[in-house]
Amino acid sequence: MLIQEFISKEISAEVNEVSFSWESPSNIALVKYWGKNLDQTPKNPSISFTLSDCKTTTSVLFKKIKNTSKIIDFELFFEGERNISFRTKIEKFFSTIVAYCPFLLNYHLTISSSNSFPHSSGIASSASAMSALSLCIMSLEKELTLIDDEFFYKKASFISRIGSGSACRSIYGGINFWGTHSDFSFGSDLYSTQISKSISSKFHNYRDAILIIDEGKKEVSSSVGHELMNDNPFSQIRFKLAKNNISKLMKILESGNLNEFCNLVESEALMLHSLMMSSTPSYVLMKPATLSVINLIREFRKDSNIPVCFTLDAGANVHILFPENFSQEVINFIKKKLSVFCVKQKYILDFIGTGPKQI
């Protein structure tokens, strides 16, 4: 069923050729979204930090054409080379959003994209990629029709979700909520919403250090992982726990209790991986180095009394979250104790960002 609100308005301008470029960051979920419906809506709500330097840069050149088919005409380049492996995903995305953006049928799209981080290695590359592409598409819609900025970003989040669920949380900076929950009257399964009111200043300058433990492609894609939740024996319990953790996390974000933040975020990360291990077929996405890093982080937190914690996406890499005022101590700890577990001692120092940027 089409959502009427998001069907593009009548075209009021003529655009024959134009190019738009956007940088859009990845995001890291604190309460994880794991399990989705057929329409790419979540089985449970989630809350995330939007990052800054882990981003995708995408440019789209739109050229007016005569197109008699109902298929969007495009070519795709990734890291400077024509890409075939991503094409199927983009074709599927376009086949759904064409109902909401029919003007795309009148253009040939040349899409050029690159990441600032390793693809398919536990950093949400699909989130940054699909949000960047969606923002380019919405930039064309804004040229063609009369829409305001609020609707621009709302629809960008909506179509991003169709391409990759977590992508809808990358449209806005800071802390984002996606899903429906009794505590959030404004929440929606169709798009994300930025949360800024009542958040403690302790979370305004949070940092995220991503340890690159594995640069290879994940053993199982996130899409397959979500599908496995359909038959997971713990799925209904998980969805209920996720909603409870949303309520708990919001209280933590408001109060600024960093110790409780660490406990909840780490529990969520381990629960995500336990769900993969208890699925059929089952997958172990962590590496031995992942477990070593987790144990060292917990020891460091206990010994130093610094509120540093870990979280994980569906991969082996570890995100280390900490307040900016502890940067020197935590970065020294990473250099001395943790970098040895990283590929070529590689890690990324990032922080909560302000969201996508048009370039």
Order of alpha helices (4+ residues) and beta strands (2+ residues): beta-beta-beta-beta-alpha-beta-alpha-alpha-beta-beta-beta-alpha-alpha-alpha-alpha-beta-beta-alpha-beta-beta
